[in-house]
Amino acid sequence: MQILIYIGILIAAYLFGSIPFGLLVVRAISGLDIRKVESGRTGGTNAMRAAGLGAGLLTALLDILKSAATVWVARALTGSEWIHALAPIAVILGHNHSIFLIERGEDGKIRLRGGAGGAASLGGSLGLWWPSVFIILPIGAAIWWGIGYASLTTLSVGLLSFIIFAVRAALGLSPWEYAVYGVLAEILLVLALLPNIKRLLNGTERLHGWRARRQKPVEPPPPPGNGGQAPG
């Protein structure tokens, strides 16, 4: 009976994680289909590109909360620390590969669309130990603004989660299962961001923050004479 409860929790977590809040928020605000904008992902970063900062923040908040909520529900239903750690992993999996966004690609293959999982990963850490957000968020913001790559910011979430929970486990403050959560979350983030990692390696990944501002092309001044018009 207990194993059925565990399976039910994980399936429910996957389905809850599959809710594409970015798609719903962007469509409500702008009428656009986020899947046809830029990266086509349904997370907060692409929602911001599609419908502005407010849409991005709202999407990220909803994605964080859906992951954290599954941890809280899992704790209410069972004392298994493995299920507490695996429930948000199921959410990340659903977020990245949503059953509600199933489609057939141009090559005829079936695929499940979704996001990259950064906000959902943060939500899992929030659910497991809420003060973790006060470590992950500032460091993530510094990476986003200072280094300038949203993909690296996303990848940092799983890594920071692992470090936080490994340190806490070593100090006897939380179970090692929570550190495993960080490892599994990072694996899912890497798999989702493989195209971005390739662009990072070849130097074509999109920049953000102050580095993006520095690299904006400066328009040359108009040529002298003729009121700034090119000679005809």
N, C-alpha and C positions, 0 to 999 in steps of 0.2 A: 504493500500500500504506500509506504514512504517513497519508494522509487517512482511511483506514478505521480506523486505530488511534485517530486523534483523535476520530472519530465514536463509536467504541466506548467510549472513555473518558468522553465527555460523556453518552452514554446510560446507562452504568453509574452515573455520578455522579447522574443524575436519579433512577434507580431506588433507589439507596441513600438519597438524600435523601427519597424518598417513604415510607420506613419511618416510620410514625407512633408514635414512641417514647412520646409523651404518652398516646396511646390505650392502648398496651400496659401502661405503668407504672400508670396510674390504674385500669385494669381489674384488674390483679394485686393492687393494694393495697386498693382499696375496692369493686371490682365494678361501679363506675359507668361509664357511657359518657360520656367527656369531651365528646363532640359535643353532649350534651344538658345541659351545665353552662355557665351564664353565656354567654360569647362563643361557645362551641362550637368554639373553636380548639384545636389539639392541642399547643401549645407549653407551656413551663415555667410561665408566669404562670397560665394556665387550669388546668394540672395542680395547681398549688398551691391554687387555689380549690376544686378537686374533691376532692383527697385529702391536702392538707396540705403543709407546707414541704418535707418530705423528698421527696415525689413531685415537687414542682416543681423542686428542685435536681437530682434524678436525671435528670429529663427534659431539663433545660437542659444538663447535662453530656453526655448522650448525643447531643443535637442539635449541640453544639459539636464533639464528637469525630467525628461522621459527616462533617462538613464539612471539618475539618482533615485527616482521613484521606484524603479524595479528592485533596487537594493533594499529600500525601506519595506516594500511589500514582502520580499523574500525573507527578511528578518522577522516579519510578523508571522510568517507561515511556517518557518523551520529554523532550527538552530544550527543547520549545516553551514559552516563557513565556506565550504567549497561552492555551495549554491549561491551564497551571498556574493562571492567573487565571480562566478560564471554568469549570473543573471545580467550584469551590465555588459559582459562580453557578447551575450546573445543580442542585446540591444544594439551594440556597435555593428554586429554582423547584419542585423536587420536594417539598420540605417544605411550601411554601405551597399547592401544587396536586398532592396525592398521587394517583397512579394507583390506589393501593390504597384510596382513599376516594372512589371515584366513586359518584355517586348522582344520582337524578332528583328535582329540586325540585318543590314544589307547583305551579309554573307549567309543569311538564313539561320544563324545560330540564335538560340534563346538566351537572353541575358537579363539580369536584374539590375536596374539602375539605382543610384543612390548618391550618398555623399562620401566624404573621406573619413569621417568618424572622429574628428578632433573634439568637437563639443560633446559628443556622446561619451568619449573617453574621459573628458573632464568631469562629466556628470557621474560616471562610475566612481571616480575618486572622491567626489563630493559625498556620494552616498555611503561609501565605506568609511571615510573619515573627513568630516566637513572642513576642518581647518586646512586641508591640503590645497584648497582653492586659493588660499592666501599665499601659498608658495608658487603654485603652478601659474596662476594668472599674471603676477608681476614679471616672472621670468619669461613667460610666453610673450607678453607685451614688449619686453625689452628685445627679444629675438626678432619679433615682427618689425619693430621700428628700427632697431639698430643694425641687424643683419639684412633685413629687407625681404625675406622670403616667407610667404604664408605657408608653404609646404613644410619648411623647417620648423615653423612655429607649431604646426599640427603634429609633426613627428616628435617634438619635444614633450608633448603631453604624456604619451605612454612611457617615455624614458624617465621623466620626472616622477611619474606615479610609481614606477618600479623602485627608484632610488628612495623615495619617501617611505614606502611600505617595507622595503628591505631594511632600512635603518630602524624603523619602528619595530619590526619583527626581531631584529638583532638585540634590541633593548627590551624585548619582552612586552611591548606595548600593543602589538597587534599580531594576528596569525600570519604565518608565511604564505597562506593561500592568497592574501591580499597582494603580496609581492608578485605572485604568479599572475594575478590580474594585470599588473603593469606589463609583464612580459608578453602576455597574450594580446593585450591592447596594442602594444607596439608592433607586433607581427601583423595585425589587421591593418594598422595605419600604413605600414610599409607596403603591404600588398595593394592597398587602395591608391597609394601615391607613386607607384612604380614609374608611370609616365613623367611625373614631376621630378623624380630622382634622376631619370635619364637627362632631362633638361638641365637640372642642376649640374650634372657632370659635364655637359657640353656647353654650358654657359648661356643657355637661352631661356632660363626660367624667368617668369615675370617678377620684377622688383616692386617693393612697396617701401613706405617710410621715407626717411631723409635721403637714402641712396637713390630712390626713384626720382626724387625731386632734383637731385644733382645731375642725373643723367638725362633730364628733359632737354631735347635739342633747342638751342637758342637760334631764333630766326636771324639771319644776317641783315644788317642795316641796308636800306635802299641805296642804290647807286646814286652818286651826286649828279645834280643837273636834272633838267626836264621835270622838276617837281617830284623827283623820286620815281619817275616812270622809266621803264626800260626804253632805250632808243629804238625808234621804229623805222 
